Structure formats: structure tokens, C-alpha cells
Amino acid sequence: MHPRRPWRQALLLSLAMLPLLALADPPLADPAAYARGEKLYERCAACHAIAFDRTGPRHCGLLGRRAGSLPGFAYSPAMRRSGIVWTAASLDRFLRAPLAAVPGTSMGYDGIKDAGERHDLIYYLSEAGQAAKCRPERGVSR
């Protein structure tokens, strides 16, 4: 009979958990801004969701994406032609006054006038839009 090696079992268990850690979301740099942004996102939830399309397009992977380019979503011609690539700065301009930033957009929202609120919402979108729920599952085509 072999003597017990509890360290070996712990090591094997730790190694088995590594693939799960890759799926976990990293800790937030600013949890308070995230919480405020998440609360502000409730205003957006009438038309948008993070992981799926509603009346408005989903926000998974929003930052870095070209406006009007999400496959399968029927954007307004104005949004498709806008040439905007969503960055923190371009999103800030758009969220301040959507109808002024993209005349002809079908997003009929007056905007968020408070710069701090826009900052928190953009922070939330940048974090939630990269979360595990936005990454496709292995072996599943979407």
C-alpha cells in the first residue's frame, strides 16, 4: 500500500480547475463604477441586452466594433453609414446626444447628459461586453 500524498491530490485538483479559470471573468478594476453603470444600463434594457438582440442590438463586444456591423441586426442606414468605431470616446459622444451624433439613427433616446453617468455606463459596457457570457462556448456555432 502506498502512503497517502494529500499534496498530490491537491495539485491534481488544482490542475483540473485551470480550464475553468480561463472561463471566469477577471476581477473588476472599479467595482463601484461597474455597479453604477449596471444600474444605469437598466434604462437601456428596454431595447438592449448584453448577450442578445432585442429592439436594439446586443452589446457583447461593443467596444472596438464598427457601428452598424453586427451580422443579422437590421440597423438604420444612418448607423450603417456612420463610420463610427465604438471606443470610449465615440460612445461618450453618442450617448450624450444620439440623434445629434448620428442623424437619422433609429435610436430614439435623448441621451445621458451627465458625464459621470456616461463614464460609468461605458465602463460597465466595456466590462460586461467582454464577460464570459459573451464568449462563444466551445463546439457551439452561433
Summary of the structure (lengths in Angstrom):
residues: 142
radius of gyration: 20.1
end to end distance: 51.2
largest distance: 77.9
contacts: 334
relative contact order: 0.16
helix: 47%
strand: 1%
